[in-house]
Amino acid sequence: MHEPSRMGHALGAPRAKTVVIERLPAPARLYARALSGLIKRGRESRLPALRLVRPAAPLEPVAIERYARVCGFIPEHGVPLTFPHLLAFPLHLLMLTDPAFPWPALGLVHLANHVRLRRPLAYGDVLRVEVEFGALLRHDKGQAFVLHTRLYRRGEAVWDGDSIYLKRNVAAAGDPLAALEVERDALRRVSRWQLPAQLGRDYAHASGDYNPIHLTTLSAKAFGFPRAIAHGMWTLARAAAALQPPKPLADATFSAEFKAPMLVPGDAWLWSASPAPTLRELEVRDAAGEKPHLRGRFQWTPQ
């Protein structure tokens, strides 16, 4: 999977309207917005020209430590590579539940994520968060699209995130979504993960992502799953925590595709290979070592 282009709004497209969000809505209000927008009919597949800005988002030690415990990061890692995604997640929900967004937010499939640390982060940093839609991408199951995140510290870009989502069963436009390739035959088992039944709820409390497919068997069955599934961003974070050396990072990139849902409770294995000293290719697979739940590539420069 290539890093998604940031040329989401082509020449001639309307300039994005910037809306500053000084105070975040409570998670319950955000998910109420998502439920209220479950039915949208006859919408054109056009993404709103909208940019949401959170001008001052602090890296709070208590929140970081809670997240680190759930995802497996250790204090020597410093601010976890994936934690900044949480600062942007409420803005993502606001974007996906905006009246001009063409589809219901619940039911979208999170296909892939790319994160890039540009500069080291520290506890107590106060960051500016900007989120906007990117390109439409063709997928064989429907319309994919990119949601961009960029974080700034005193005007300097320090962290980027690209989340790729899919709306199934609609006509698709845009360039095809390229796949992430790894040398699967070179991967070897690294560690076994035992996934407790409350994993989705633990991650929801740490992240603010209360999507019902992750919380209980009952709520997951309402969306067609036999029981709750692990958050994709938890799986990505857990893999990053397992593979990062015990030191902070100067810069890093982690590209990942989310494959088969990972049911909880359950078991999974992390498989990895090292094409270079600071590069890991990886998959998170089922207990049999056959079905991939996540495929990724993680590269970093230590401090």
N, C-alpha and C positions, 0 to 999 in steps of 0.2 A: 504494500500500500504506500503510495507516494504521500508526501506531506500535502494536504489539500491546499489548493491555490487560495490566496487571499484576494484574488480578483473576483470576489463573489458578485459585486454589482458592476456589470460591464459598462463600457462607454455608452452613454445615452440613457442609462438607468437613473431613476430619481436619486438625489442626494438623500442619505439617511437622515431621518429626523432624530435628534438627540434628546433624550429624556433623562434627567438626573433623578436618581432614586436616593434620597437622603435617609429614608427610614424603610427598612425591609418589612414586608407583610409577614405575619406569623405563618408557619407552615400549614396550619389548618385552613387559613384563608386561601393560600395558594392552591391547595388541593381541592378546595371548594370551587375555585375558578375552573380547575381542570374538569371536575365532574359536571359543572354547569355547561361546559362546552362539548359534551360527548357527541352531540348531533350537529354536524355542519354539512349541509347539502349543497351541491351545485357550485362549489367553490373552484375557481381557477387555481392551478398550481403555481401561484406567485407568492414569493416571500415578501413580507413587509419591509420597506426601506426604513428600518428602525434601529437605533443604537441606544442601549441603556447603559447608564454610567452610575457606578457607586463610587463617590469621590474619596471616601476615607474608610477603608476596610482594614482593621488591625489584625495582625497575626498574634492572636491571644494565646499565651502559653497553656492555659487550662484547656481550651478547645483543641489545641494541637496535641496535648498529651492524651486526651480522651481518644482522639482519632488514631494516634500512634499505637495505643494499646489494642484497639480493635483490629488494626491492619498489620501489626507485627513489626513496626519500626522500633528501633532502640534509640536511647538518648544520643548515642554517638552519631546518628544520622543527621542530627539537627532538624530543621524544618523539613518534614517529608516532602519528597518531590511532587507528590500528587495532592497535597493538602490545599494548594491554592484553588483547585477546582471547586472546593466547597464555598469559597468566597463568591464565586460566580454562579453557583447553582441556583440560588433564588432568582437571579436575573434570567437564567435560562428558562425557569418556569414561567416567569412573567412574559418572556418572548413567546413561548409556546402556547400560552393561553391568551395572547393578545387577540382582540376581536378580528383583526385583519389577517391573522394566521389562518391558512386555509383548511387545516385538519384538526381533529381532536388531539389533545396532547396525550391522553391515555390511549394506549394502543400503538403509539410509535415504537419502533424497534431501534435500540441503540446499537449501531453496527460496529463502530470503531471509535478510537480516541487517540489523539496525538498530543503529547505534552512536551514542552520545551522550557527548560530552565536556562535563562540567559545570564543571570547574575546570582550569586549566593544570596539567600534570604536569611533573616535573623528574627528571633522572637522579638515582638514589639514593633516590627516594621509596620508602617501604615501605607497601604497600597490603594491606588486608583484602579478600579475594575471597569473594563469596557467590554460589552458583548454586542455582537451584531450577526445577522445572517450572512452566510457566504453563498457559495455556488450551489445550484441544482446539479445533481449527478444521476446518471442513469444506472439502474440496477435491474437485474432480471426479475425481481419480485415487486418492483414498483419504483416510486420516486424517492431517491436519497437526497439529502441536503446537508450542508455544513453550518454549524453554529460556532462562530469564532469567539474566543476570549483573549483579551490581552490585559496584563497587569503592569502598572507603572509605579516606580518609586521616585519621587521628586523629579518627575518628567522623563525618567529613563525606563525603557521597556525591560522588565526583569523576568517575565514568565508568559508563555503563550499556551493556549489550549484550543484544539479543534475537535469538536464532537460531531460525529456523523450519524444521522438518524435516517430511518426508512419509514415511509408511509406505504404500506402494502396495497397492491391491487388498484393502483391508479396509473394513468399514462405517464411515462417518464420523459423528461427532457434533460439536456446537458450532456457533458462528456461522461464516458463510462467511468465507474468507480474502479480504480485499479486495486488488485489484491496485494497483500503483504506476503512476500515469499521468504521462507526460511528453509534451511537444509534439514528437513525432518529426519533423515536417516542419521544425521550426526548428533541428534539430541539424545541425552541420557537422563535417567531418573535422578533427581536431586533430592527431593523431600516429599513426604506424604503430608497431606492436609486432612485433618478431621474437622468437618464442618458441623457445628452444633445447630440444633433446631432454632435457637434464638439468634443466629448470626445476622439475619436480615434486620431484626429489631435492634440489635446492638449497633449495627452500622447506621441504621436510620437515626438513632439517637445521637450518634457522633457526627453525622453528615447533614441531617435535615432532609434526606431523601426518603419520604414515607410512601413511595409508590406501593400500592397494595399487593402487587405480585410478589413482593419480597417479605411480607410481614407474617402471614399465617397461612395455613393450608386452606382455610375457608376463603380468605380474600383472594388467594392465588387462583383457586378453582373458578372464581367468578370471571377470570380472564383466560380460562382454558388450560391452566397448568395443574398437574396432579397434586402438587404441594408447592410451598414457597421456593423461590429460586434466589441464589446469591446475587447481590448487586454486581454488575459488570465492573464498576469502578472500585469495588472492594477487591475483586479478583486481580485487577491491574495493580492496585496498591500493594496487595499481599505479595505479588510476584516481585515488584520493585523492592520491597523491604527484604525479601529473601535473597536477592541478588546483589544489592548495593553493599559495597565494603563498609566496614564500621567507621566511617568518617563522613563529614559533610561533602557536598558536591560543589564544584565551581560552576559547572554547567552540565546539562544532560538532555537527552531526548529519549522518550519512550513512546513507541508507536505500537498500537495493539488493535486486533480485530476480535470482536466477541463472537464466538461460535455457538455451540449448543448450550442451552441453559444448564446451570449447575444447581441441582436440587439439594435442598437442605431438609433434614440432616443427611449427611453423606460423606463420602471420601473422594479425594482427588489427589493427583500427583503433579508436581512441578517437574517438567523436563527442560533441560537447557544444554547449550553448547557454547563454547568460547572461541569464536573465530579470531578474536584479538584480545589482549589483556583487559581492555576496558569496554568490551562489547559482548553482549549476551543475546543469543537468539533463544527463543523459549516457546513452550506450549504448556498450558495447564490442561491435563487430560483426566478422563474418568479413571476409576480404580483399575480397570482392565488395561489401561494404557493405550486405548485405541481411539476413543472419541475426544476431539479437542473442544475445550470450553473457551479457551483464549489462545491466541497466537500473537507473539510480539517480538520486538527488537528493542533492546535497552543499551544505550551507549552514554558514557559519562566521562568527565574529567574531574579527578578528585582535587580538593583544595590543597 
